[in-house]
């Protein structure tokens, strides 16, 4: 058995991975919530691994595994529950004592999931098959670290919101946090926490403070006359608009290549994205919204001093740094070419790798070779990426760089 080749299995939803004998069959049921492994020639020998229908903070659940094991095995013929130290994650194992059966049960926790596994083995063949199944289980690696972080962060936010707003009766569900009158989505704050783990406490505190302010401001029911001067354009990558998440409702306009324009009501500490529902209740067109947003953008002040560097060949780079969260949006400013062409020449290049960055640089070979590499690095490392692609800025407009 152990002299034969083994092959790797990666769960279709990337919940876990393991190794099993290459000549065994592998089957999936219920959209891979249950996966089976066993020899092709035997229908009375096999291992089944099931993902239990729960998402939990397994760091807190680990100490409760013995109790969970006993509860799950109450209706099963099992004995001798004990911790299985051969597993890569916290787990317990029990022996199957049903007549004629010599397999085992396991409960394992890791990431944000709980796995239940069982083996079917004829009692007379325990010594033949159990070592192989033990080895498969010992190879099992749960790959849900990010999901665990998401769950832990969500639990922390949920506790705080329940303390601050008990009247909302907030609960955690598969889409985020739901209250009587509010639904809170966690994808943005999670990206920020993931990108800056050392600032996790501060990020969560600011997020909760922003939510509390939005509850008090009647967010979602603003009147056009009250907020039209606060509407701003915000650039997002096209894949930010996900048909399987609430972002599908955002009102957008196409811009260039993989970037779209969203629109927000910008307040001092937070902003809210606008949806098609907002436009309908205000009775305005997308063109009116866009014109208003650009007018507001034009009224924003520019930094008195533009950070940058000059190269020996005469080329220059300018980095726009602002404290309003709209640095990248300024690439939409109608006066962009007029403002930067003086120091940079014309045409020049601009990049918006993430929400906080607008960089402009001369149309020189040295710059065109070096800066795009940095744009990609800044894009890939950001919690709020937009695009790594540079754009050519001319008196007639903006065009994306060709591949």
C-alpha atoms as one frame of an Amber mdcrd trajectory, in Angstrom:
protein
   0.000   0.000   0.000   2.709   2.512   0.959   4.933   1.583  -1.973   2.351
   2.846  -4.469   2.264   6.438  -5.837   0.082   9.019  -4.087  -1.640  11.950
  -5.717  -2.784  15.343  -4.473  -6.421  16.376  -4.132  -7.461  20.026  -3.855
 -11.053  20.627  -2.844 -12.962  22.451  -5.652 -13.774  25.334  -3.304 -10.227
  25.236  -1.882 -11.468  24.312   1.585  -8.751  21.689   2.073  -6.174  19.566
   0.298  -4.816  16.079   0.944  -3.009  13.129  -0.599  -4.426   9.684  -1.399
  -3.242   6.556  -3.297  -3.116   7.326  -7.007  -5.006   4.150  -7.966  -7.997
   4.972  -5.734 -11.203   6.572  -6.986 -12.269  10.029  -5.866 -15.939  11.095
  -5.920 -17.839  14.228  -4.938 -21.403  14.749  -3.778 -23.588  17.753  -2.952
 -21.345  20.253  -4.762 -18.263  18.753  -3.079 -19.603  19.256   0.433 -18.854
  15.540   0.764 -15.879  13.889  -0.933 -15.049  10.197  -0.999 -11.806   8.278
  -1.494 -11.335   4.533  -1.873 -10.206   1.598  -4.009 -12.027   1.155  -7.312
 -12.531  -2.585  -6.868 -14.181  -2.323  -3.439 -17.529  -0.791  -2.541 -17.233
  -1.727   1.135 -14.027   0.239   1.782 -13.747   4.026   1.670 -13.284   7.387
   3.375 -15.844  10.193   3.327 -15.042  13.760   4.373 -17.922  16.175   4.875
 -17.943  19.937   5.457 -20.423  20.716   8.209 -22.875  23.565   7.438 -21.366
  26.140   9.751 -18.826  28.945   9.604 -17.151  29.509  12.955 -14.098  30.921
  14.672 -12.392  27.571  15.124  -9.713  29.048  17.381 -12.441  29.412  19.992
 -14.064  26.093  19.116 -10.953  23.939  19.607 -11.519  23.430  23.343 -15.104
  22.356  22.694 -14.176  19.551  20.282 -14.584  16.705  22.856 -18.126  17.858
  23.638 -18.919  18.288  19.936 -17.507  14.820  19.241 -19.706  13.228  21.897
 -22.793  15.035  20.615 -22.215  13.894  17.041 -21.498  10.311  18.037 -24.502
   9.877  20.346 -26.482   8.271  17.535 -23.536   6.392  16.072 -21.921   3.147
  17.160 -18.594   4.558  18.310 -16.264   4.273  21.264 -12.940   5.497  22.620
 -13.027   9.164  21.551  -9.533  10.702  21.820  -7.459  13.497  20.383  -5.683
  12.537  17.158  -2.240  14.130  17.347  -1.307  12.933  13.841  -3.653  15.500
  12.283  -2.399  18.878  11.056  -5.304  20.588  12.827  -7.102  20.121  16.116
  -9.185  16.975  15.835 -10.581  13.986  17.652 -10.980  10.398  16.557 -13.278
   7.557  17.645 -13.509   3.869  16.791 -16.467   2.470  14.896 -17.936  -0.469
  16.880 -20.872  -1.365  14.686 -21.035  -5.104  14.011 -18.698  -6.046  11.202
 -17.156  -2.561  10.920 -13.600  -1.584  11.837 -13.354   2.015  10.637 -13.138
   5.348  12.442 -14.810   8.724  12.861 -13.015  12.089  12.976 -13.973  15.663
  13.768 -11.427  18.298  12.722 -11.515  22.096  12.956  -9.404  24.624  11.065
  -9.857  27.953   9.341 -13.561  28.676   9.699 -14.798  25.115   8.994 -15.579
  21.899  10.824 -14.955  18.632   8.988 -16.517  15.265   9.812 -14.886  12.152
   8.367 -15.681   8.464   8.560 -14.228   5.284   7.080 -15.949   2.107   6.026
 -13.683  -0.871   6.696 -14.607  -4.546   7.265 -13.663  -5.484  10.826 -11.451
  -8.322   9.638  -9.400  -5.928   7.451  -8.601  -3.199   9.988  -4.867  -3.778
   9.739  -4.994  -3.668   5.940  -6.917  -0.417   5.379  -6.793   1.737   8.513
  -3.083   2.664   8.156  -3.780   4.011   4.653  -6.800   6.044   5.796  -4.828
   7.352   8.774  -2.159   8.565   6.374  -4.745  10.301   4.181  -6.195  12.067
   7.217  -2.724  13.034   8.455  -2.059  14.731   5.103  -5.268  16.794   5.219
  -4.558  20.549   5.323  -7.451  22.996   5.753  -6.789  26.080   3.599  -9.168
  28.639   5.044  -6.878  31.084   6.868  -8.332  34.141   5.128 -11.873  32.992
   5.839 -10.974  32.543   9.503  -9.591  36.087   9.647 -12.785  37.349   7.972
 -14.941  35.491  10.494 -12.936  36.694  13.491 -13.079  40.283  12.250 -16.815
  39.966  11.609 -17.426  38.571  15.098 -15.492  41.450  16.633 -17.512  44.024
  14.684 -20.766  42.217  15.521 -20.062  42.324  19.279 -19.363  46.064  19.147
 -22.449  46.818  17.069 -24.665  44.853  19.452 -23.302  46.901  22.335 -23.794
  50.235  20.551 -27.082  49.512  18.758 -28.995  46.756  20.593 -32.233  47.971
  19.006 -31.029  46.728  15.588 -30.683  43.108  16.816 -27.702  42.521  14.560
 -26.889  38.971  13.445 -24.120  37.419  11.372 -25.120  35.740   8.118 -23.375
  34.522   4.972 -23.433  38.019   3.426 -22.132  39.979   6.414 -24.040  41.494
   9.331 -27.789  42.068   9.198 -29.948  44.237  11.460 -33.584  45.256  11.459
 -32.935  48.263   9.210 -29.323  47.864   8.125 -27.186  45.384   6.250 -23.446
  45.788   6.655 -20.993  44.361   4.150 -17.486  43.595   5.325 -15.491  43.095
   2.119 -13.892  46.552   2.073 -12.887  46.628   5.729 -11.564  43.064   5.375
  -9.318  44.070   2.478  -7.963  46.901   4.587  -7.352  44.663   7.619  -5.694
  42.025   5.452  -3.433  44.619   3.853  -2.539  46.278   7.178  -2.823  43.624
   9.916  -0.795  45.692  12.369  -3.523  48.384  12.216  -6.400  45.952  12.658
  -7.745  47.426  15.910  -7.626  50.985  14.560  -9.249  50.015  11.246 -12.106
  48.198  12.967 -12.624  51.029  15.445 -12.816  53.597  12.626 -15.154  51.337
  10.631 -17.580  50.999  13.527 -17.434  54.746  14.213 -18.265  55.435  10.556
 -21.207  53.030  10.705 -22.579  54.744  13.775 -22.386  58.122  12.066 -24.153
  56.752   9.009 -26.973  55.332  11.169 -27.516  58.784  12.626 -27.463  60.585
   9.276 -30.339  58.752   7.589 -28.010  57.130   5.049 -29.936  55.825   2.061
 -32.702  58.430   2.298 -30.803  61.616   1.436 -32.462  64.268  -0.698 -30.785
  65.402  -3.932 -30.771  69.079  -2.973 -29.051  68.253   0.311 -26.270  66.067
  -1.073 -25.625  67.096  -4.687 -22.618  69.225  -3.695 -21.111  66.229  -1.879
 -21.214  63.774  -4.798 -17.820  62.687  -6.124 -16.556  60.239  -8.769 -14.566
  57.241  -7.532 -12.663  54.872  -9.820 -12.872  51.128  -9.309 -11.604  48.059
 -11.198 -14.291  46.388 -13.258 -14.138  43.188 -11.200 -15.173  45.203  -8.131
 -18.689  45.034  -9.591 -19.558  41.440  -8.720 -22.952  40.075  -9.873 -22.989
  37.822  -6.792 -22.611  40.661  -4.258 -24.452  43.922  -3.514 -21.921  45.835
  -5.653 -24.004  44.761  -8.643 -26.501  47.496  -7.661 -23.981  50.346  -7.825
 -24.524  52.907 -10.538 -21.453  52.987 -12.800 -20.271  54.532 -16.026 -17.663
  53.040 -18.280 -14.287  54.744 -18.326 -11.239  53.090 -19.904 -10.228  49.429
 -20.245 -10.693  47.651 -16.891 -11.773  50.730 -14.918 -15.280  52.049 -14.224
 -16.547  55.213 -12.535 -18.670  54.860  -9.407 -20.266  57.735  -7.542 -20.364
  58.452  -3.828 -21.804  60.888  -1.325 -18.600  62.088   0.316 -18.720  63.169
   3.929 -15.869  64.093   6.247 -15.089  60.594   7.526 -16.883  58.207   5.200
 -18.746  57.953   1.930 -21.639  55.993   0.501 -21.800  54.537  -2.990 -24.805
  55.500  -5.097 -27.093  52.966  -6.734 -29.570  53.037  -9.563 -32.269  53.271
  -6.923 -30.842  56.624  -5.800 -31.017  58.035  -9.324 -34.580  56.807  -9.740
 -35.846  58.324  -6.505 -34.096  61.622  -7.305 -35.445  61.618 -10.855 -32.066
  62.385 -12.446 -30.123  60.853 -15.318 -26.671  59.319 -15.228 -25.420  62.246
 -17.299 -26.665  64.729 -14.699 -25.027  62.735 -11.921 -21.703  62.569 -13.760
 -21.679  66.280 -14.583 -22.442  67.157 -10.969 -19.691  64.852  -9.713 -17.077
  66.336 -12.066 -18.138  69.871 -11.126 -17.586  68.973  -7.465 -14.238  67.370
  -8.282 -13.078  70.543 -10.039 -13.848  72.553  -6.899 -11.492  70.453  -4.783
  -8.219  72.123  -3.918  -4.896  70.788  -5.152  -1.926  70.420  -2.819   0.101
  73.631  -2.656   3.237  71.597  -3.177   3.402  68.635  -5.567   5.830  65.926
  -4.466   8.134  64.572  -7.131  11.602  64.009  -8.512  13.681  65.178 -11.463
  16.012  62.822 -13.350  19.357  63.588 -14.999  17.838  63.264 -18.459  15.348
  66.049 -17.669  12.375  63.766 -17.088  10.192  64.345 -14.056   7.784  62.467
 -11.839   5.003  64.018  -9.775   3.193  62.202  -6.965  -0.151  63.625  -5.902
  -0.740  63.273  -2.167  -4.078  64.385  -0.708  -5.918  63.846   2.548  -9.393
  63.496   1.061  -9.204  59.929  -0.298  -9.742  61.203  -3.847  -6.205  61.379
  -5.220  -6.901  58.807  -7.950 -10.210  60.475  -8.880  -8.320  63.579  -9.985
  -7.230  61.805 -13.157 -10.784  62.686 -14.284 -10.157  66.406 -13.703 -10.706
  68.350 -16.977  -7.644  70.479 -16.213  -5.241  67.588 -15.614  -3.266  68.110
 -18.816  -3.043  71.855 -18.365  -1.809  71.505 -14.777   0.882  68.879 -15.336
   2.054  69.481 -18.912   4.117  72.479 -17.802   6.574  70.538 -15.629   6.247
  67.200 -17.456   5.900  68.187 -21.106   3.245  66.903 -23.440   2.090  64.261
 -23.761   2.805  62.708 -20.372   1.814  59.535 -18.535  -0.357  59.001 -15.449
  -1.053  56.038 -13.221  -3.719  55.209 -10.622  -2.601  51.898  -9.090  -4.859
  52.388  -6.055  -7.357  54.735  -4.455  -4.761  56.843  -2.679  -2.357  57.354
  -5.583  -2.107  59.511  -8.695   1.343  59.592 -10.245   2.264  61.531 -13.404
   5.551  61.273 -15.276   7.338  62.462 -18.410   7.108  60.659 -21.716  10.744
  59.533 -21.585  12.164  56.074 -22.171  13.664  55.773 -18.684  10.384  56.661
 -17.024   8.259  54.468 -19.290  10.442  51.496 -18.418  10.689  52.005 -14.651
   7.427  53.520 -13.456   5.009  50.849 -14.810   6.841  48.223 -12.739   6.250
  50.315  -9.626   2.609  50.856 -10.569   2.104  47.105 -10.644   3.773  46.654
  -7.246   1.625  49.387  -5.716  -1.494  47.905  -7.305  -0.819  44.352  -6.131
  -0.043  45.378  -2.540  -2.974  47.751  -2.010  -6.153  47.100  -0.085  -7.958
  49.333  -2.612  -6.391  48.563  -6.022  -7.609  50.145  -9.257  -5.330  49.280
 -12.194  -1.616  48.735 -12.852  -2.007  50.118 -16.375  -0.538  53.564 -17.205
  -2.482  56.149 -19.238  -1.252  58.607 -21.863  -2.479  62.160 -21.210  -2.702
  64.478 -24.225  -4.458  67.808 -24.925  -7.246  65.773 -26.539  -7.840  63.405
 -23.649  -6.620  60.221 -21.964  -5.858  56.866 -23.544  -4.689  53.607 -21.931
  -1.278  52.168 -22.698  -1.369  49.308 -25.177  -0.258  45.898 -23.988
